[in-house]
């Protein structure tokens, strides 16, 4: 009974409610420049290879560490160090997404790409601020719950922009769909206004310090070899999942399902599976620890691609489609909850914007760059073999886990760095 009461206190706090809304805001732009945009391009008969290459518009997600020190060093003159940036960026996103309503994929692919890159830039910058805010505001014992709630909001946004958008696209023009999605950014703006201010943390003394110290501190704390293994793991952990995510919408449309079919099933049972998976991931993580969660959820995340392989074999089958969407959403919720907690755990709060941006930029490498040839690969191999390759692609990330996240870790092996200890190491004084 005490455990239930404590869980309700954690999940029912203002802090968690704000993280839910900020997670939604963080997730809303992603599919509007990837899966949902791919559906629009597929319907407009854009070449499949071009659709696959369009994942490169997400390059800002991989390069965001380059400008993240600005958000660590400087604060805007309203709403505090993190929330001021969030508010400004969210307004920019609302405008940029609305501009997509004026694009024509078949006639002006280059203009579409420029608009999509602008959305990706604002979205990546919003992620810098949101990830830093989440890392700053959460205590160590709240990491699992905070990661789960944020990912829940993120996944709800993905389902709405990937499901509701597809359902609407069968009934209204795509331009109107993007205008409606732009209005959804108001939820993020309200979340920023509602969010409690994290405790004051001394920012870096200069822009040069904001650029150099976060990287030096990370490699000093981890050790050079271990740090490089961590970065390689971040690139590879969700690679198999990224292959499937990049091409699942074209696959389902080419299999014969309508946009309404995909949207309705993802937005119904898929949403429930995501909620269950994300919250279950946070709860299980608090019980078995971060290391074992990375092992268990990573394995399930890889095996979930077998559902797509089955669907590729049987063709247009609604029962198998329902099974596939539910398995994918549930396992993605599990894996992402553990992965986000792992990334937060790697950060020093003094440099949380830059360090989290660095780490999540490596994650974006697999989601946006390594999967760019996925369309050409699927066209040359066929869908069944493509999904087999996606399962194999998930294995290298799991093989790296013993080096820094063993199944039976030593006590405190993955604890967050103490601020006082890090200050003494980096500045020579407390």
URDAKA-V496801 format. One record per residue. RES is the residue in one small letter. SS is DSSP state (helix for helix, strand for strand, loop for the rest). OMEGA is omega in radians with two decimals (999 if undefined). D_FIRST is the distance of its C-alpha to the first C-alpha in whole Angstrom. Layout:
RES/SS/OMEGA/D_FIRST + RES/SS/OMEGA/D_FIRST
//
This chain:
x/loop/3.10/0 + x/helix/3.13/4 + x/helix/3.14/5 + x/helix/-3.13/5 + x/helix/-3.14/6 + x/helix/3.09/9 + x/helix/3.12/10 + x/helix/3.12/11 + x/helix/-3.14/12 + x/helix/-3.06/14 + x/helix/-3.08/15 + x/loop/-3.09/16 + x/loop/3.07/18 + x/helix/3.14/22 + x/helix/-3.12/23 + x/helix/3.09/21 + x/helix/3.11/23 + x/helix/3.12/26 + x/helix/3.08/26 + x/helix/-3.13/25 + x/helix/3.12/28 + x/helix/3.05/30 + x/helix/3.09/29 + x/helix/-3.14/31 + x/helix/3.14/34 + x/helix/-3.10/34 + x/helix/-3.01/34 + x/helix/-3.07/36 + x/loop/-2.91/40 + x/loop/-3.09/39 + x/helix/-3.13/40 + x/helix/3.03/43 + x/helix/3.14/45 + x/loop/-2.99/44 + x/helix/-3.13/43 + x/helix/3.07/44 + x/helix/3.09/47 + x/helix/3.09/48 + x/helix/3.10/47 + x/helix/-3.13/50 + x/helix/3.12/52 + x/helix/3.11/52 + x/helix/3.13/53 + x/loop/3.07/56 + x/loop/3.01/57 + x/loop/-3.09/57 + x/loop/-3.07/57 + x/helix/3.10/54 + x/helix/3.10/55 + x/helix/3.11/55 + x/helix/3.11/52 + x/helix/-3.14/51 + x/helix/-3.11/52 + x/helix/3.06/51 + x/helix/-3.14/48 + x/helix/3.07/50 + x/helix/3.10/49 + x/helix/-3.12/46 + x/helix/3.10/47 + x/helix/3.10/46 + x/helix/3.13/43 + x/helix/-3.08/44 + x/helix/-3.00/46 + x/loop/3.10/44 + x/helix/-3.12/44 + x/helix/3.13/47 + x/helix/3.13/47 + x/helix/3.11/43 + x/helix/3.11/44 + x/helix/-3.12/46 + x/helix/3.04/42 + x/helix/-3.03/41 + x/helix/-2.99/44 + x/loop/3.05/45 + x/loop/3.06/43 + x/loop/-3.00/44 + x/loop/3.08/45 + x/loop/3.04/42 + x/loop/3.02/38 + x/helix/-3.00/38 + x/helix/-3.08/38 + x/helix/-3.00/36 + x/helix/3.08/36 + x/helix/3.08/40 + x/helix/-3.13/40 + x/helix/-3.10/38 + x/helix/-3.11/39 + x/helix/-3.10/43 + x/helix/-3.12/42 + x/helix/3.06/40 + x/helix/3.08/43 + x/helix/3.11/46 + x/helix/3.13/44 + x/helix/-3.13/44 + x/helix/-3.08/48 + x/helix/3.12/48 + x/helix/3.11/46 + x/helix/3.14/48 + x/helix/3.11/51 + x/helix/3.13/50 + x/helix/-3.08/51 + x/helix/-3.08/55 + x/loop/3.12/55 + x/loop/-3.02/57 + x/loop/-3.05/56 + x/loop/-3.04/59 + x/loop/-3.04/62 + x/loop/-3.07/60 + x/helix/-3.12/58 + x/helix/3.10/58 + x/helix/3.08/57 + x/helix/-3.13/54 + x/helix/3.14/54 + x/helix/3.11/54 + x/helix/-3.14/52 + x/helix/3.11/49 + x/helix/3.11/50 + x/helix/3.09/49 + x/helix/-3.13/46 + x/helix/3.12/45 + x/helix/3.11/46 + x/helix/-3.12/44 + x/helix/3.11/41 + x/helix/3.12/41 + x/helix/3.04/42 + x/helix/3.11/39 + x/helix/3.10/37 + x/helix/-3.09/38 + x/helix/-3.11/37 + x/helix/3.13/33 + x/helix/3.11/32 + x/helix/3.11/34 + x/helix/-3.11/31 + x/helix/3.13/28 + x/helix/-3.11/29 + x/helix/-2.97/30 + x/helix/-3.07/27 + x/loop/2.97/24 + x/loop/-3.05/23 + x/helix/-3.12/23 + x/helix/3.13/19 + x/helix/-3.03/19 + x/helix/-3.12/22 + x/helix/-3.14/20 + x/helix/-3.14/18 + x/helix/3.10/21 + x/helix/-3.11/24 + x/helix/-3.12/22 + x/helix/3.12/22 + x/helix/3.12/25 + x/helix/3.10/26 + x/helix/3.10/25 + x/helix/3.12/27 + x/helix/-3.10/30 + x/helix/3.07/30 + x/helix/3.11/30 + x/helix/3.11/33 + x/helix/3.14/34 + x/helix/3.12/34 + x/helix/-3.14/35 + x/helix/3.11/38 + x/helix/-3.09/39 + x/helix/3.13/38 + x/helix/3.13/39 + x/helix/-3.14/42 + x/helix/3.10/43 + x/helix/3.13/43 + x/helix/-3.08/44 + x/helix/3.05/47 + x/loop/-3.04/48 + x/loop/-3.14/49 + x/loop/3.13/50 + x/loop/3.11/52 + x/helix/3.12/50 + x/helix/3.12/51 + x/helix/3.11/49 + x/helix/-3.11/46 + x/helix/3.06/46 + x/helix/3.11/46 + x/helix/3.11/43 + x/helix/3.11/41 + x/helix/3.12/43 + x/helix/3.14/41 + x/loop/3.12/38 + x/helix/3.09/38 + x/helix/3.09/38 + x/helix/3.11/34 + x/helix/3.11/34 + x/helix/3.09/36 + x/helix/3.10/34 + x/helix/3.11/31 + x/helix/3.12/33 + x/helix/-3.08/34 + x/helix/-3.00/30 + x/loop/3.07/29 + x/loop/-3.14/28 + x/loop/3.09/31 + x/loop/3.13/30 + x/loop/-3.07/31 + x/loop/3.11/35 + x/loop/-3.08/36 + x/loop/3.13/39 + x/loop/3.05/41 + x/loop/-3.03/44 + x/loop/-3.09/47 + x/loop/3.10/49 + x/helix/3.11/49 + x/helix/3.10/51 + x/helix/3.14/48 + x/helix/3.14/46 + x/helix/-2.97/47 + x/helix/-2.99/48 + x/helix/-3.11/45 + x/helix/-3.13/42 + x/helix/3.12/44 + x/helix/-3.14/45 + x/helix/-3.12/42 + x/helix/-3.11/40 + x/helix/3.09/43 + x/helix/-3.08/43 + x/helix/-3.07/39 + x/helix/-2.93/39 + x/loop/-2.99/43 + x/helix/-3.08/45 + x/helix/-3.14/45 + x/helix/3.14/41 + x/helix/3.12/41 + x/helix/3.08/44 + x/helix/3.09/41 + x/helix/-3.13/38 + x/helix/3.10/41 + x/helix/3.09/42 + x/helix/-3.13/38 + x/helix/3.09/37 + x/helix/-2.94/41 + x/helix/-2.96/40 + x/loop/-3.09/36 + x/loop/-3.09/36 + x/helix/3.13/40 + x/helix/3.11/40 + x/helix/-3.13/37 + x/helix/3.09/40 + x/helix/-3.12/43 + x/helix/-3.11/41 + x/helix/-3.09/40 + x/helix/-3.02/43 + x/helix/-3.07/45 + x/helix/-3.12/43 + x/helix/3.04/44 + x/helix/3.11/48 + x/helix/-3.10/47 + x/helix/3.10/45 + x/helix/3.12/48 + x/helix/3.09/51 + x/helix/3.07/49 + x/loop/3.12/50 + x/loop/3.09/46 + x/loop/3.08/47 + x/helix/3.11/45 + x/helix/3.09/43 + x/helix/-3.08/42 + x/helix/-3.09/41 + x/helix/-3.09/39 + x/helix/-3.09/38 + x/helix/3.10/36 + x/helix/-3.08/35 + x/helix/3.12/34 + x/helix/-3.14/32 + x/helix/-3.14/30 + x/helix/3.12/31 + x/helix/3.11/29 + x/helix/3.14/26 + x/helix/3.13/26 + x/helix/3.13/26 + x/helix/3.14/23 + x/helix/-3.11/21 + x/helix/-3.10/23 + x/helix/3.14/22 + x/helix/3.08/19 + x/helix/3.11/18 + x/helix/3.11/21 + x/helix/-3.13/19 + x/helix/-3.14/15 + x/helix/3.13/18 + x/helix/-3.13/20 + x/helix/-3.12/17 + x/helix/-3.03/16 + x/helix/3.11/20 + x/loop/-3.07/22 + x/helix/-3.09/24 + x/helix/-3.09/27 + x/helix/3.09/26 + x/helix/3.11/25 + x/helix/3.09/28 + x/helix/-3.02/30 + x/helix/-3.07/27 + x/helix/3.08/27 + x/helix/3.09/31 + x/helix/3.12/32 + x/helix/3.12/30 + x/helix/3.12/32 + x/helix/-3.09/35 + x/helix/-3.13/35 + x/loop/3.11/34 + x/helix/3.06/38 + x/helix/3.13/39 + x/helix/3.09/38 + x/helix/3.07/41 + x/helix/3.10/43 + x/helix/-3.14/42 + x/helix/3.09/43 + x/helix/3.14/46 + x/helix/-3.03/48 + x/helix/3.13/47 + x/loop/-3.05/48 + x/loop/-3.11/47 + x/loop/-3.02/44 + x/helix/3.13/42 + x/helix/3.13/39 + x/helix/3.08/39 + x/helix/3.11/39 + x/helix/3.12/36 + x/helix/-3.09/35 + x/helix/-3.12/36 + x/helix/-3.13/35 + x/helix/3.14/31 + x/helix/-3.10/31 + x/helix/-3.10/33 + x/helix/-3.14/30 + x/helix/-3.09/27 + x/helix/3.07/28 + x/helix/3.08/30 + x/helix/3.09/26 + x/helix/-3.05/25 + x/helix/-3.09/28 + x/helix/3.10/28 + x/helix/3.13/25 + x/helix/-3.08/26 + x/helix/3.12/29 + x/helix/3.09/28 + x/helix/3.11/26 + x/helix/-3.13/29 + x/helix/3.10/31 + x/helix/-3.09/29 + x/helix/-3.13/29 + x/loop/-2.97/33 + x/loop/2.92/33 + x/loop/-3.02/34 + x/helix/3.11/33 + x/helix/-3.08/37 + x/helix/-2.98/38 + x/helix/3.13/35 + x/helix/-3.07/38 + x/helix/-3.09/40 + x/helix/3.11/38 + x/helix/3.09/36 + x/helix/3.10/39 + x/helix/-3.09/41 + x/helix/-3.11/38 + x/helix/3.02/37 + x/helix/3.08/41 + x/helix/3.05/41 + x/helix/-3.12/39 + x/helix/3.09/41 + x/helix/3.14/44 + x/helix/-3.07/43 + x/helix/-2.98/41 + x/helix/-3.02/45 + x/helix/-3.10/47 + x/loop/-3.12/47 + x/loop/-3.13/46 + x/loop/3.11/50 + x/loop/-3.04/52 + x/helix/-3.14/49 + x/helix/3.11/51 + x/helix/3.11/54 + x/helix/3.14/53 + x/helix/-3.13/51 + x/helix/-3.08/55 + x/helix/-3.07/56 + x/helix/-2.97/54 + x/loop/-3.04/53 + x/helix/-3.12/49 + x/helix/-3.13/48 + x/helix/3.10/49 + x/helix/-3.12/48 + x/helix/3.02/44 + x/helix/3.11/45 + x/helix/-3.14/46 + x/helix/3.10/43 + x/helix/3.12/41 + x/helix/-3.11/43 + x/helix/-3.13/43 + x/loop/-3.01/39 + x/helix/-3.07/40 + x/helix/3.12/42 + x/helix/3.13/38 + x/helix/-3.13/36 + x/helix/3.13/39 + x/loop/-3.05/39 + x/helix/-3.12/35 + x/helix/-3.05/36 + x/helix/-3.11/38 + x/helix/3.09/35 + x/loop/-3.12/32 + x/loop/-3.11/32 + x/loop/3.10/30 + x/loop/-3.07/29 + x/loop/2.99/29 + x/loop/3.13/30 + x/loop/3.11/28 + x/loop/-3.07/28 + x/loop/-3.13/30 + x/loop/-3.13/29 + x/loop/-3.12/28 + x/loop/3.14/29 + x/loop/3.09/32 + x/loop/-3.06/32 + x/helix/-3.09/34 + x/helix/-3.11/36 + x/helix/-3.12/37 + x/helix/3.12/38 + x/helix/-3.13/40 + x/helix/-3.13/42 + x/helix/-2.97/43 + x/helix/-3.02/44 + x/helix/-3.14/46 + x/loop/3.13/47 + x/loop/3.08/45 + x/loop/999/42
//
